[in-house]
Amino acid sequence: MAQWYRFDQLSPLQLYRLLALRQQVFVLEQQCLYADIDGVDPECLHLLYTGEQEAVLGYLRVIPGDTVRIGRVVVAEQARGSGLAGRMMVSALDYIRQHCAQHEVALSAQAHLTAFYGRYGFVAVSGEYLEDGIPHVDMRLSQG
């Protein structure tokens, strides 16, 4: 099940589970030490995809602003290859079109995922750079 939440709508258990997923993938699997709890979550909209017993299978956050940013896109290992990441991107872009249509949309993509994000209209606007030791590329949603 997919559901949008403001930070103050997340239950303690939902917050725990989404942070645990982010830690499992970004810190442990990708072996990347960084400050995942960055102070930005309270201002974000959070998209959770849950499965049995409310397990968080997929997550992303939308950061409002003059440029709306999509971030922390993550899928649990057991849900990879199911198309969940694509469904999450469609949900995020639909939400942004409905609520933030006048704003530019951007994200910082791990370099190996530029083709994935390109399927949803994002184009690279920077060269590769290291973020927390992982190659990334800045991308923006094409307006054309």
C-alpha positions as CSV (number, residue, x, y, z in Angstrom):
1,M,0.0,0.0,0.0
2,A,1.3,3.5,-0.9
3,Q,0.6,6.5,1.4
4,W,1.9,10.0,1.7
5,Y,2.6,11.5,5.1
6,R,3.8,14.8,6.5
7,F,6.5,14.2,9.2
8,D,4.1,14.9,12.0
9,Q,1.7,12.2,10.6
10,L,4.2,9.4,10.8
11,S,3.7,7.1,13.7
12,P,6.8,6.3,15.8
13,L,6.8,2.8,14.3
14,Q,6.6,4.1,10.7
15,L,9.4,6.5,11.4
16,Y,11.5,3.8,12.9
17,R,10.9,1.4,10.0
18,L,11.6,4.0,7.3
19,L,14.8,5.1,9.0
20,A,15.8,1.4,9.5
21,L,15.4,0.8,5.7
22,R,17.4,3.9,4.8
23,Q,20.2,2.7,7.2
24,Q,20.1,-0.8,5.9
25,V,20.5,0.3,2.3
26,F,22.5,3.5,2.3
27,V,24.8,2.9,5.3
28,L,25.2,-0.9,5.6
29,E,24.7,-2.2,2.0
30,Q,26.4,0.7,0.3
31,Q,28.9,1.0,3.1
32,C,28.5,4.7,3.2
33,L,29.0,6.6,6.5
34,Y,27.0,9.8,6.3
35,A,24.4,11.7,8.4
36,D,21.2,10.2,7.1
37,I,19.2,12.1,9.8
38,D,20.1,15.5,8.3
39,G,17.4,17.7,9.8
40,V,15.5,17.9,6.6
41,D,12.9,15.2,7.2
42,P,10.5,17.4,9.3
43,E,9.9,19.6,6.3
44,C,9.4,16.8,3.8
45,L,6.5,14.8,2.5
46,H,7.2,11.1,2.9
47,L,6.0,8.3,0.6
48,L,5.9,4.9,2.1
49,Y,5.1,1.7,0.3
50,T,4.2,-1.0,2.9
51,G,3.7,-4.7,2.7
52,E,2.7,-7.4,5.1
53,Q,2.6,-6.4,8.7
54,E,3.3,-2.8,7.6
55,A,6.9,-3.6,6.6
56,V,8.3,-0.6,4.7
57,L,9.2,-1.9,1.2
58,G,9.9,1.4,-0.5
59,Y,10.3,5.0,0.5
60,L,11.2,8.4,-0.8
61,R,10.9,12.0,0.4
62,V,9.9,15.2,-1.4
63,I,11.6,18.3,-0.2
64,P,9.5,21.4,-0.9
65,G,11.1,24.7,-2.0
66,D,11.6,26.9,-5.0
67,T,13.1,23.8,-6.5
68,V,11.3,20.7,-5.3
69,R,13.7,17.8,-4.6
70,I,13.1,14.1,-4.6
71,G,15.5,12.2,-2.3
72,R,16.3,9.1,-0.3
73,V,14.7,6.9,-2.9
74,V,15.1,3.4,-1.5
75,V,13.6,-0.1,-2.0
76,A,14.0,-3.0,0.4
77,E,16.0,-5.9,-0.9
78,Q,12.9,-8.3,-1.0
79,A,11.0,-5.8,-3.2
80,R,13.8,-5.1,-5.7
81,G,13.0,-6.0,-9.3
82,S,9.3,-5.7,-8.8
83,G,9.0,-2.3,-10.4
84,L,8.4,-0.6,-7.1
85,A,11.0,2.1,-7.6
86,G,9.2,3.1,-10.9
87,R,5.8,3.2,-9.2
88,M,7.3,5.4,-6.5
89,M,8.7,7.8,-9.0
90,V,5.3,8.0,-10.8
91,S,3.6,8.7,-7.5
92,A,6.1,11.4,-6.6
93,L,5.8,13.1,-9.9
94,D,2.0,12.9,-9.9
95,Y,2.0,14.5,-6.4
96,I,4.4,17.2,-7.4
97,R,2.4,18.0,-10.6
98,Q,-0.8,18.3,-8.4
99,H,0.7,20.4,-5.6
100,C,3.9,22.1,-6.8
101,A,3.4,22.4,-10.6
102,Q,5.0,25.8,-10.8
103,H,8.4,24.6,-9.3
104,E,11.4,23.0,-10.9
105,V,12.0,19.4,-9.8
106,A,15.5,18.1,-9.1
107,L,17.3,15.2,-7.6
108,S,20.9,14.0,-7.0
109,A,21.2,10.5,-8.6
110,Q,23.7,7.9,-8.0
111,A,25.5,7.9,-11.3
112,H,24.6,4.3,-12.2
113,L,20.9,5.3,-12.0
114,T,20.8,8.2,-14.5
115,A,19.1,6.0,-17.1
116,F,16.5,4.9,-14.6
117,Y,15.6,8.6,-13.7
118,G,15.9,9.5,-17.4
119,R,12.8,7.3,-18.0
120,Y,10.8,9.7,-15.9
121,G,12.0,12.8,-17.7
122,F,15.1,13.7,-15.7
123,V,18.2,15.0,-17.5
124,A,21.7,15.3,-16.2
125,V,22.7,18.9,-15.4
126,S,26.1,18.3,-13.9
127,G,29.1,16.1,-14.4
128,E,29.8,13.2,-12.0
129,Y,30.9,14.2,-8.5
130,L,31.5,12.3,-5.3
131,E,28.9,12.5,-2.6
132,D,29.7,10.5,0.5
133,G,32.2,8.5,-1.6
134,I,29.6,7.5,-4.2
135,P,29.5,9.0,-7.8
136,H,26.4,11.2,-8.2
137,V,25.0,13.4,-11.0
138,D,22.6,16.3,-10.5
139,M,19.4,15.9,-12.5
140,R,16.4,18.1,-13.3
141,L,13.0,17.2,-14.7
142,S,13.0,18.3,-18.4
143,Q,10.4,20.9,-19.0
144,G,10.1,20.0,-22.7
